[in-house]
């Protein structure tokens, strides 16, 4: 909890986790763990070789914070400000990555004490930029994979968790197969012909064209995808165009996100988006430029069914069978999925909501009021530690 509070009070944005990396590195070295730094910019990897031969299991925590100004009244609330997209912003651990780092630091200490009994090797992956690298940069799990984080030694399986402000402390949430959606963001530029607002017939209005496009692309999900098979979402989160009330601008810029839980539906939605955008604009005489993906393209977070089945008894034994809940897939996304594309992996959720608090009263992730009950963190340490131990022991017995 002390580690978490230090990290919470000193958050850093994606690819800028310099002090966080130093903090983690110091801790791992104090445990006698081999440390690699500067992976994918600021990533830290610890390698703990057990006293007996066996497989290599990786455990991952993400380190970055968000451009959010904290409103929670805590003695360790963040007062940090930084620059994001050219703007001065508050910085806050508004998604619980501070708890993820602290939990994995705890797991490292727990397993280091049992080093001689471990049947294999544990690789602790502290990952930057899960929330997405800054514009013009690369980072996160995808870059860590490219730089060989799952090699030397080669990883056989990987586990990770995400704390949840909506799930009560003491509980775990799991799902076999797809548990979190693929995400692809897009940038759309709609170009018309600038003209005085009093004579729109003399130009081509990209604002009206954009409004029509926004309506039309919603029909892709509602009318063209088999939603009984899996969920899908397309949302426009930003639209900018024009500077005066009496000038119809030359162009409008839209930024949005696509979430899918099925690869075929993902491909179909992408293809239809390109067609709908082009033809909807053409009706108005406007032209379009679509960048898809724009900056983010995470695959589906997919728990390999065989590995999920293997590790579920461990989760139930540690947390109690009644406290391990089968959950629906969610349309949030995680770049942990890049690791799972390379090796079998399991990703699950850890309760962080105060007991008795109604879920609808719990502040959501990525908001200024986001709050985590720290009493749920020890369970995360226990579960991840035991999953690593059991996986190594079961693999060496096979």
MIBA-891874 format. One record per residue (C-alpha): residue in three letters; y, x, z. Coordinates in steps of 0.2 Angstrom, whole numbers, plus 5000, padded with zeros to 4 digits. Layout:
N
ALAYXZ/...
end
This chain:
398
UNK500050005000/UNK501250155003/UNK500850214986/UNK501150044978/UNK502850024987/UNK503450194982/UNK502950154964/UNK503749984965/UNK505350054971/UNK505350184957/UNK504850104941/UNK504950184924/UNK504950104907/UNK503550134894/UNK503450324888/UNK504650364902/UNK503450374916/UNK503850554921/UNK503950544939/UNK502550414940/UNK501450544931/UNK501950684943/UNK501550574958/UNK499850534952/UNK499550714947/UNK499950774964/UNK498750654972/UNK497250694961/UNK497550884963/UNK497550854982/UNK495750784980/UNK495150924970/UNK495050824954/UNK495250914937/UNK496850844930/UNK497450834912/UNK499350784909/UNK500550744894/UNK499250634885/UNK500050514874/UNK501750574881/UNK501550544900/UNK499750494902/UNK498750574916/UNK496850594916/UNK495750654931/UNK493950714929/UNK492750704944/UNK491150784941/UNK489750714952/UNK488450824961/UNK487050754950/UNK486850734931/UNK487250564923/UNK488350464912/UNK490250464911/UNK491150314916/UNK493050284914/UNK494250184925/UNK495950144919/UNK497650094926/UNK499250064917/UNK500850144923/UNK502450064915/UNK503649944921/UNK504749814912/UNK506549794908/UNK506749654921/UNK508049654936/UNK507149614952/UNK507649464963/UNK506249474976/UNK506949504993/UNK505849654998/UNK506349815008/UNK505549914993/UNK506349804979/UNK506849904964/UNK508649944961/UNK508350054946/UNK509250034930/UNK508950114913/UNK509250094895/UNK508149984884/UNK508549954865/UNK510250024868/UNK510649914883/UNK510849944901/UNK509449854910/UNK508649834927/UNK506849904928/UNK505449814938/UNK503649824940/UNK503549634935/UNK501749634929/UNK500849734944/UNK500549894936/UNK501149974952/UNK499649894960/UNK498449954947/UNK499050134949/UNK498950124968/UNK497150044967/UNK496550184955/UNK497250314966/UNK496250234980/UNK494650234970/UNK494950414966/UNK495050464984/UNK493550354988/UNK492450434975/UNK493050604978/UNK492350594996/UNK490650544988/UNK490750684975/UNK489050764979/UNK488150594978/UNK488850534962/UNK487550534947/UNK488750574933/UNK490650594930/UNK492050484933/UNK493650494921/UNK495250414929/UNK496350364915/UNK498250334920/UNK498950254904/UNK500750244899/UNK501650114888/UNK500449964890/UNK501949854888/UNK502249934871/UNK503150094866/UNK504950094862/UNK505550064845/UNK505150214833/UNK503850284845/UNK502050274848/UNK501050264864/UNK499850174875/UNK497950154874/UNK497950174855/UNK498750344855/UNK497750404870/UNK496150364860/UNK496850454845/UNK497150604856/UNK495350604862/UNK495450534880/UNK493650454877/UNK492950624872/UNK492650794881/UNK491750724891/UNK491150574880/UNK491450414889/UNK489950294890/UNK490850144898/UNK492550094904/UNK493149974917/UNK494849904921/UNK495749764931/UNK497349664930/UNK498049594946/UNK498549404945/UNK500049324953/UNK499149154950/UNK497449194957/UNK497249194976/UNK496849354985/UNK495049384988/UNK494449314971/UNK493949394955/UNK494049324937/UNK492849374924/UNK492249314906/UNK490949384894/UNK491649414876/UNK493449384873/UNK494449374889/UNK496249414882/UNK496949384865/UNK497349494851/UNK499249514849/UNK500249554833/UNK502149534833/UNK503249514818/UNK504949534811/UNK505649424798/UNK507249444788/UNK507849294779/UNK509149334766/UNK510349204757/UNK512049214750/UNK513549224762/UNK514849084760/UNK516248994769/UNK515548864781/UNK516548724773/UNK515748744756/UNK513848784759/UNK513448724741/UNK514248884735/UNK512948994744/UNK511249004751/UNK511048964769/UNK509849074778/UNK510048984795/UNK509448824788/UNK508048914779/UNK507548994795/UNK507448834804/UNK506348764791/UNK505248914792/UNK505048904810/UNK504448724809/UNK503248754794/UNK502348904802/UNK501948794817/UNK500848694806/UNK499748844802/UNK499048834820/UNK499148644822/UNK498448594805/UNK497548744797/UNK496548834811/UNK494948774820/UNK495648764837/UNK494048694845/UNK493348864841/UNK494648964849/UNK496548954854/UNK497949034843/UNK499749044846/UNK501249084835/UNK502949094843/UNK504749144838/UNK505549224852/UNK507149284845/UNK508349224831/UNK509949314826/UNK511249284812/UNK513049254809/UNK514649294819/UNK515849154816/UNK515748964816/UNK516448944799/UNK515449084790/UNK513649054783/UNK512949234785/UNK512049334772/UNK510449354783/UNK509549304798/UNK508249404808/UNK506849324818/UNK505549414829/UNK503949324835/UNK502249344841/UNK500449294836/UNK499049274848/UNK497249244843/UNK495549254851/UNK494449264835/UNK494549394821/UNK494349274807/UNK495649164813/UNK496749314816/UNK496549364797/UNK496849184791/UNK498449164802/UNK499149324795/UNK498849274777/UNK499449104779/UNK501049164788/UNK501449274773/UNK501249124761/UNK502148994771/UNK503649114775/UNK503849154756/UNK503748974750/UNK504748894763/UNK506149014760/UNK506048984741/UNK506348804743/UNK508048844749/UNK508348984737/UNK508149114750/UNK507149274750/UNK506149354764/UNK505449514771/UNK504049504783/UNK503449654794/UNK501749604801/UNK501349684813/UNK503049744818/UNK502849854833/UNK501349784842/UNK499549754836/UNK498249744850/UNK496449694847/UNK495549564857/UNK495149614874/UNK493249604872/UNK491949614887/UNK490349674879/UNK489149534885/UNK487749654890/UNK488849764901/UNK489649614908/UNK487949544913/UNK487549714920/UNK489049724931/UNK489249544937/UNK488049564951/UNK489049714958/UNK490649604957/UNK489749464966/UNK489049584980/UNK490649664984/UNK491849504983/UNK490549374987/UNK489749264974/UNK490849114978/UNK492349224975/UNK491949284958/UNK492549144946/UNK492149124927/UNK493849094919/UNK494449034902/UNK495049164890/UNK496949184890/UNK498249214876/UNK499049354885/UNK498549524878/UNK498049694884/UNK497949864875/UNK496449904885/UNK495649824870/UNK495849994861/UNK494650074873/UNK493449934871/UNK493449964852/UNK492650134855/UNK491550114870/UNK490749964880/UNK492049894892/UNK492349764906/UNK494049704910/UNK494349574924/UNK495649494935/UNK496049524954/UNK496849394964/UNK498649434971/UNK499249264976/UNK499549224994/UNK498249115002/UNK498748935002/UNK500148944989/UNK499948824975/UNK499748914958/UNK501248824951/UNK502348894965/UNK501849074962/UNK503149164951/UNK502449214934/UNK502149384927/UNK503649464918/UNK504949374928/UNK506249434941/UNK505349334955/UNK503649414951/UNK502749444968/UNK501049514973/UNK500249494990/UNK499649674994/UNK498149605005/UNK497249584988/UNK497249764984/UNK495849834994/UNK494649724985/UNK495149804969/UNK494749974976/UNK493049924982/UNK492549834966/UNK493049974954/UNK492250104965/UNK490650014967/UNK490549964948/UNK490750154944/UNK489350204957/UNK488150064951/UNK488450094933/UNK488050284935/UNK486450244946/UNK485750114935/UNK486050214919/UNK485050364927/UNK483650254932/UNK483450184914/
end
